[in-house]
Amino acid sequence: MRFCGIALVTSAIALGACAGGDSNVADTTAVAVDTTMGPVAAPSTATPAAGGAVTAAPITGTTHEVKMVGDAQGYRFEPANITAKAGDGVKFTMVTGGPHNVSFDPATIPADVQAQLDANISEKMSTLSSALKMNAGESVTVSLANIKPGAYPFNCTPHLAMGMKGTITVK
Ligand SMILES: [Cu+2]
């Protein structure tokens, strides 16, 4: 996740690698670009591509930890309600009862937030929905960088009907 953030800032090529889903390739590309271009060249390539593509904004503040749990007491995010600042991030870690994911309903997310929030999800299976995490210890991170203040409800796609949901409030 962190290397993807760096990659997105430093290179549109690395962005393509991250979006492509092969983490090994993305990792190698990000490192190679970082060492060859150096910090001076990075800012000039951070401009979003023509056509309005939104790139992921890396976490610059606190990373809040949330557990994704399913057991005899039900399916839930712990904690379900997170209060954060813009620039913070939320790391959702699979603990038990997966697969779990983190999904935002576009109907509850302001139109001018959706593209950035979507770009800020570390690993996705569809728009505004993270990949499913099956194994304990696997995680998905959502950066709140460039996300305006507001309340952003989320849920777990497989367990929405069982009430597995929460809200991120950005102050
Ligand atoms: Cu779940």
Boltz pocket constraint, residues with backbone or C-beta under 6 A from the ligand:
constraints:
  - pocket:
      binder: B
      contacts: [[A, 68], [A, 69], [A, 70], [A, 75], [A, 97], [A, 98], [A, 99], [A, 100], [A, 101], [A, 156], [A, 157], [A, 158], [A, 159], [A, 164]]
      max_distance: 6.0
